[in-house]
Amino acid sequence: MTNQQRSNPFLKLSSAAIQMAAVIGGFTWLGTYLDTKWSKESLFTIIGALVGVGIGLYLIIKEVIQLNRENPSS
């Protein structure tokens, strides 16, 4: 593979970090919205933030595993 065909792992991981922030922010916003509709406490916000963190970590781990398969270090 030439250098132009190989993707930059730093670029992929930085985009994954932006994706993770968007997922966490989106789920936290959804929790805040649900709290304003149905609850006086911030239960949905906490649950939404935790679900967002879980999904974000899953996406990061999946991306790192894929990068290790594409660029084995030996």
Buried (B, 14 or more C-beta within 10 A) or exposed (E): EEEEEEEEBEEBBEEBEEBBEEBBBEBBBBBBEBBEEEEEEEEBBEBBBBBBBEBBEEBBEEBBEEBEEEEEEE
